Amino acid sequence: MSGHEEASRPRRNPEVAFREYDGEAVVVLPSGAEISVLNPAGGLIFRLLDGTRTVAELVDTVCGEFEVSREQAEADVRAFLEELQDHRLLV
């Protein structure tokens, strides 16, 4: 995965507004033009993107919170990080 190796420590863009309301995670893009509501796994991952956790630790957390295999969790976390990177939500 380009840019998101096991030992990398992804961090969300500090210009992105992120709030959790009634169990849903809401992200407002830097331009303010788009609001995204994340599913529970996406909300968990996004909340943890503070630059202190490795990709491997994010995968471990997803495995601990959801009934999913490590392989599926790793694929999902990596795909989500790629999507966030594509939308400039990571720094």
DATATA-V397350 format. One line per field, one symbol per residue. ss: DSSP state (H for helix, E for strand, L for the rest). burial: I if it has 9 or more other C-alpha atoms within 8 Angstrom, else O. A space follows every 10 residues. Layout:
ss=???
burial=???
//
This chain:
ss=LLLLLLLLLL EELLLLEEEE ELLEEEEELL LLLLEEEELH HHHHHHHHLE LLLLHHHHHH HHHHHLLLLH HHHHHHHHHH HHHHHHLLLE L
burial=OOOIOOOIII IIIOOIIOOO OOOIIIIIIO OOOOIOOIOI IIIIIOOOII IOIIIIOIII OIIOOOOOOI OOIIOOIIOI IOOIIOOOII O
//
